């Protein structure tokens, strides 16, 4: 693991920050893909873990969630509007009902169904961070914000490669995602931790430019 800010660590994952998950205090945020479960669990060995939270229930974020929760005996926390899909593992076909073979995609890519113990809502607290309701990429996408040092865990509101906007076809509601982008830009974060891409420091000017584009 690499420490990015006080009590915020990024786990070692795919090369080049392709898929990120974070240990924030004693809460794991996101859990990469199904194939990453052994790697995630190995890095958590010897560390206290009280819960596992998702920014959203896409397969590259909840793929190892059930494995982590079962192996470590911790509760599963998911944004309220993504909780039904996280419970039954149907995020692809519920978000994109017109996608061919959506059920097959869910069975092979999404994390296995697992009970959600807490539905996260705007203003909730997670390991010293405030939950922000940031829908658009998924209906229940959340971000995590820590005011004292202006650290933001942004999930997939946008990509961290550049950074640039996310692949628009992956959003369930592009207009709402733009609203979410403007919301996080308005916070003027110092450090942004993305679902995909390296962390961005002195982030406010670049987020301002993206939100204004």
TORKOL-4160 file (C-alpha; in steps of 0.2 Angstrom, whole numbers, padded with zeros to 4 digits, m for minus):
213
<pt num="1" X="0000" Y="0000" Z="0000"/>
<pt num="2" X="0005" Y="0018" Z="m0003"/>
<pt num="3" X="0000" Y="0032" Z="0009"/>
<pt num="4" X="m0008" Y="0047" Z="0000"/>
<pt num="5" X="m0014" Y="0057" Z="0014"/>
<pt num="6" X="m0016" Y="0055" Z="0033"/>
<pt num="7" X="m0024" Y="0038" Z="0035"/>
<pt num="8" X="m0028" Y="0036" Z="0017"/>
<pt num="9" X="m0019" Y="0022" Z="0007"/>
<pt num="10" X="m0021" Y="0016" Z="m0011"/>
<pt num="11" X="m0019" Y="m0003" Z="m0012"/>
<pt num="12" X="m0007" Y="m0010" Z="m0025"/>
<pt num="13" X="m0017" Y="m0016" Z="m0040"/>
<pt num="14" X="m0016" Y="m0016" Z="m0059"/>
<pt num="15" X="m0001" Y="m0007" Z="m0065"/>
<pt num="16" X="m0002" Y="0012" Z="m0068"/>
<pt num="17" X="m0017" Y="0014" Z="m0056"/>
<pt num="18" X="m0029" Y="0006" Z="m0069"/>
<pt num="19" X="m0041" Y="0000" Z="m0055"/>
<pt num="20" X="m0040" Y="0008" Z="m0038"/>
<pt num="21" X="m0046" Y="0004" Z="m0021"/>
<pt num="22" X="m0042" Y="0013" Z="m0005"/>
<pt num="23" X="m0040" Y="0009" Z="0014"/>
<pt num="24" X="m0047" Y="0025" Z="0023"/>
<pt num="25" X="m0045" Y="0023" Z="0042"/>
<pt num="26" X="m0052" Y="0005" Z="0044"/>
<pt num="27" X="m0064" Y="0005" Z="0030"/>
<pt num="28" X="m0060" Y="m0002" Z="0013"/>
<pt num="29" X="m0067" Y="0009" Z="m0001"/>
<pt num="30" X="m0070" Y="m0001" Z="m0017"/>
<pt num="31" X="m0064" Y="m0019" Z="m0021"/>
<pt num="32" X="m0058" Y="m0020" Z="m0039"/>
<pt num="33" X="m0063" Y="m0035" Z="m0049"/>
<pt num="34" X="m0067" Y="m0053" Z="m0045"/>
<pt num="35" X="m0049" Y="m0058" Z="m0050"/>
<pt num="36" X="m0042" Y="m0046" Z="m0037"/>
<pt num="37" X="m0049" Y="m0054" Z="m0022"/>
<pt num="38" X="m0033" Y="m0063" Z="m0016"/>
<pt num="39" X="m0022" Y="m0047" Z="m0019"/>
<pt num="40" X="m0034" Y="m0036" Z="m0009"/>
<pt num="41" X="m0036" Y="m0048" Z="0005"/>
<pt num="42" X="m0017" Y="m0051" Z="0006"/>
<pt num="43" X="m0014" Y="m0032" Z="0008"/>
<pt num="44" X="m0027" Y="m0031" Z="0021"/>
<pt num="45" X="m0019" Y="m0045" Z="0031"/>
<pt num="46" X="m0014" Y="m0038" Z="0049"/>
<pt num="47" X="m0024" Y="m0022" Z="0047"/>
<pt num="48" X="m0040" Y="m0018" Z="0057"/>
<pt num="49" X="m0055" Y="m0018" Z="0045"/>
<pt num="50" X="m0072" Y="m0012" Z="0052"/>
<pt num="51" X="m0082" Y="m0011" Z="0035"/>
<pt num="52" X="m0081" Y="m0011" Z="0016"/>
<pt num="53" X="m0089" Y="0004" Z="0007"/>
<pt num="54" X="m0092" Y="0006" Z="m0012"/>
<pt num="55" X="m0092" Y="0022" Z="m0022"/>
<pt num="56" X="m0103" Y="0012" Z="m0034"/>
<pt num="57" X="m0108" Y="m0006" Z="m0039"/>
<pt num="58" X="m0099" Y="m0008" Z="m0056"/>
<pt num="59" X="m0090" Y="m0024" Z="m0058"/>
<pt num="60" X="m0073" Y="m0016" Z="m0057"/>
<pt num="61" X="m0077" Y="m0009" Z="m0040"/>
<pt num="62" X="m0088" Y="m0023" Z="m0032"/>
<pt num="63" X="m0080" Y="m0038" Z="m0040"/>
<pt num="64" X="m0071" Y="m0044" Z="m0024"/>
<pt num="65" X="m0083" Y="m0036" Z="m0011"/>
<pt num="66" X="m0092" Y="m0052" Z="m0006"/>
<pt num="67" X="m0076" Y="m0061" Z="m0004"/>
<pt num="68" X="m0069" Y="m0047" Z="0007"/>
<pt num="69" X="m0085" Y="m0045" Z="0018"/>
<pt num="70" X="m0085" Y="m0064" Z="0020"/>
<pt num="71" X="m0067" Y="m0067" Z="0023"/>
<pt num="72" X="m0065" Y="m0052" Z="0036"/>
<pt num="73" X="m0083" Y="m0053" Z="0043"/>
<pt num="74" X="m0086" Y="m0035" Z="0040"/>
<pt num="75" X="m0102" Y="m0025" Z="0034"/>
<pt num="76" X="m0106" Y="m0020" Z="0017"/>
<pt num="77" X="m0110" Y="m0001" Z="0014"/>
<pt num="78" X="m0117" Y="0005" Z="m0003"/>
<pt num="79" X="m0125" Y="0021" Z="m0009"/>
<pt num="80" X="m0144" Y="0019" Z="m0007"/>
<pt num="81" X="m0148" Y="0019" Z="m0025"/>
<pt num="82" X="m0135" Y="0006" Z="m0030"/>
<pt num="83" X="m0139" Y="m0005" Z="m0015"/>
<pt num="84" X="m0152" Y="m0016" Z="m0024"/>
<pt num="85" X="m0140" Y="m0020" Z="m0038"/>
<pt num="86" X="m0126" Y="m0024" Z="m0026"/>
<pt num="87" X="m0137" Y="m0035" Z="m0016"/>
<pt num="88" X="m0142" Y="m0046" Z="m0031"/>
<pt num="89" X="m0127" Y="m0043" Z="m0043"/>
<pt num="90" X="m0137" Y="m0036" Z="m0057"/>
<pt num="91" X="m0129" Y="m0019" Z="m0060"/>
<pt num="92" X="m0126" Y="m0021" Z="m0079"/>
<pt num="93" X="m0144" Y="m0026" Z="m0084"/>
<pt num="94" X="m0153" Y="m0014" Z="m0072"/>
<pt num="95" X="m0142" Y="0001" Z="m0078"/>
<pt num="96" X="m0142" Y="m0004" Z="m0096"/>
<pt num="97" X="m0157" Y="m0015" Z="m0100"/>
<pt num="98" X="m0154" Y="m0014" Z="m0118"/>
<pt num="99" X="m0137" Y="m0021" Z="m0118"/>
<pt num="100" X="m0136" Y="m0038" Z="m0126"/>
<pt num="101" X="m0132" Y="m0052" Z="m0114"/>
<pt num="102" X="m0133" Y="m0041" Z="m0099"/>
<pt num="103" X="m0137" Y="m0055" Z="m0088"/>
<pt num="104" X="m0122" Y="m0065" Z="m0094"/>
<pt num="105" X="m0111" Y="m0049" Z="m0091"/>
<pt num="106" X="m0118" Y="m0048" Z="m0073"/>
<pt num="107" X="m0114" Y="m0067" Z="m0069"/>
<pt num="108" X="m0096" Y="m0066" Z="m0076"/>
<pt num="109" X="m0091" Y="m0048" Z="m0072"/>
<pt num="110" X="m0101" Y="m0041" Z="m0057"/>
<pt num="111" X="m0097" Y="m0046" Z="m0039"/>
<pt num="112" X="m0108" Y="m0060" Z="m0032"/>
<pt num="113" X="m0124" Y="m0055" Z="m0023"/>
<pt num="114" X="m0121" Y="m0050" Z="m0005"/>
<pt num="115" X="m0132" Y="m0042" Z="0008"/>
<pt num="116" X="m0130" Y="m0023" Z="0010"/>
<pt num="117" X="m0129" Y="m0019" Z="0029"/>
<pt num="118" X="m0130" Y="0000" Z="0027"/>
<pt num="119" X="m0137" Y="0011" Z="0013"/>
<pt num="120" X="m0126" Y="0027" Z="0012"/>
<pt num="121" X="m0134" Y="0044" Z="0010"/>
<pt num="122" X="m0128" Y="0062" Z="0007"/>
<pt num="123" X="m0121" Y="0068" Z="0023"/>
<pt num="124" X="m0117" Y="0051" Z="0031"/>
<pt num="125" X="m0100" Y="0049" Z="0039"/>
<pt num="126" X="m0087" Y="0035" Z="0034"/>
<pt num="127" X="m0070" Y="0035" Z="0043"/>
<pt num="128" X="m0070" Y="0054" Z="0045"/>
<pt num="129" X="m0076" Y="0057" Z="0027"/>
<pt num="130" X="m0093" Y="0064" Z="0023"/>
<pt num="131" X="m0103" Y="0055" Z="0010"/>
<pt num="132" X="m0108" Y="0065" Z="m0005"/>
<pt num="133" X="m0122" Y="0059" Z="m0016"/>
<pt num="134" X="m0115" Y="0061" Z="m0034"/>
<pt num="135" X="m0126" Y="0051" Z="m0046"/>
<pt num="136" X="m0124" Y="0050" Z="m0065"/>
<pt num="137" X="m0111" Y="0037" Z="m0068"/>
<pt num="138" X="m0123" Y="0025" Z="m0058"/>
<pt num="139" X="m0139" Y="0030" Z="m0050"/>
<pt num="140" X="m0131" Y="0027" Z="m0032"/>
<pt num="141" X="m0114" Y="0034" Z="m0035"/>
<pt num="142" X="m0106" Y="0042" Z="m0020"/>
<pt num="143" X="m0090" Y="0051" Z="m0017"/>
<pt num="144" X="m0081" Y="0054" Z="0000"/>
<pt num="145" X="m0075" Y="0071" Z="0006"/>
<pt num="146" X="m0064" Y="0076" Z="0020"/>
<pt num="147" X="m0065" Y="0095" Z="0024"/>
<pt num="148" X="m0050" Y="0096" Z="0036"/>
<pt num="149" X="m0037" Y="0092" Z="0022"/>
<pt num="150" X="m0048" Y="0094" Z="0007"/>
<pt num="151" X="m0046" Y="0076" Z="0001"/>
<pt num="152" X="m0059" Y="0069" Z="m0011"/>
<pt num="153" X="m0062" Y="0050" Z="m0015"/>
<pt num="154" X="m0071" Y="0053" Z="m0032"/>
<pt num="155" X="m0075" Y="0036" Z="m0038"/>
<pt num="156" X="m0079" Y="0037" Z="m0057"/>
<pt num="157" X="m0086" Y="0054" Z="m0059"/>
<pt num="158" X="m0072" Y="0056" Z="m0070"/>
<pt num="159" X="m0056" Y="0047" Z="m0075"/>
<pt num="160" X="m0039" Y="0052" Z="m0067"/>
<pt num="161" X="m0029" Y="0049" Z="m0083"/>
<pt num="162" X="m0026" Y="0067" Z="m0088"/>
<pt num="163" X="m0038" Y="0069" Z="m0080"/>
<pt num="164" X="m0052" Y="0069" Z="m0092"/>
<pt num="165" X="m0070" Y="0065" Z="m0092"/>
<pt num="166" X="m0076" Y="0047" Z="m0091"/>
<pt num="167" X="m0082" Y="0037" Z="m0106"/>
<pt num="168" X="m0099" Y="0044" Z="m0108"/>
<pt num="169" X="m0107" Y="0028" Z="m0113"/>
<pt num="170" X="m0103" Y="0021" Z="m0096"/>
<pt num="171" X="m0114" Y="0034" Z="m0087"/>
<pt num="172" X="m0133" Y="0030" Z="m0084"/>
<pt num="173" X="m0137" Y="0049" Z="m0084"/>
<pt num="174" X="m0124" Y="0060" Z="m0092"/>
<pt num="175" X="m0132" Y="0076" Z="m0086"/>
<pt num="176" X="m0133" Y="0071" Z="m0068"/>
<pt num="177" X="m0114" Y="0066" Z="m0069"/>
<pt num="178" X="m0110" Y="0083" Z="m0075"/>
<pt num="179" X="m0120" Y="0090" Z="m0060"/>
<pt num="180" X="m0109" Y="0079" Z="m0049"/>
<pt num="181" X="m0093" Y="0085" Z="m0057"/>
<pt num="182" X="m0098" Y="0103" Z="m0054"/>
<pt num="183" X="m0102" Y="0099" Z="m0036"/>
<pt num="184" X="m0085" Y="0091" Z="m0032"/>
<pt num="185" X="m0076" Y="0105" Z="m0042"/>
<pt num="186" X="m0085" Y="0118" Z="m0031"/>
<pt num="187" X="m0077" Y="0110" Z="m0016"/>
<pt num="188" X="m0060" Y="0115" Z="m0022"/>
<pt num="189" X="m0051" Y="0098" Z="m0017"/>
<pt num="190" X="m0032" Y="0098" Z="m0014"/>
<pt num="191" X="m0031" Y="0079" Z="m0017"/>
<pt num="192" X="m0042" Y="0069" Z="m0028"/>
<pt num="193" X="m0042" Y="0050" Z="m0028"/>
<pt num="194" X="m0050" Y="0042" Z="m0043"/>
<pt num="195" X="m0057" Y="0025" Z="m0047"/>
<pt num="196" X="m0045" Y="0024" Z="m0062"/>
<pt num="197" X="m0029" Y="0034" Z="m0063"/>
<pt num="198" X="m0016" Y="0041" Z="m0052"/>
<pt num="199" X="m0020" Y="0054" Z="m0038"/>
<pt num="200" X="m0021" Y="0072" Z="m0042"/>
<pt num="201" X="m0014" Y="0085" Z="m0031"/>
<pt num="202" X="m0018" Y="0104" Z="m0032"/>
<pt num="203" X="m0033" Y="0098" Z="m0041"/>
<pt num="204" X="m0045" Y="0113" Z="m0039"/>
<pt num="205" X="m0039" Y="0122" Z="m0055"/>
<pt num="206" X="m0040" Y="0107" Z="m0066"/>
<pt num="207" X="m0057" Y="0102" Z="m0060"/>
<pt num="208" X="m0063" Y="0120" Z="m0062"/>
<pt num="209" X="m0058" Y="0119" Z="m0080"/>
<pt num="210" X="m0067" Y="0103" Z="m0083"/>
<pt num="211" X="m0083" Y="0109" Z="m0075"/>
<pt num="212" X="m0083" Y="0124" Z="m0085"/>
<pt num="213" X="m0079" Y="0115" Z="m0102"/>
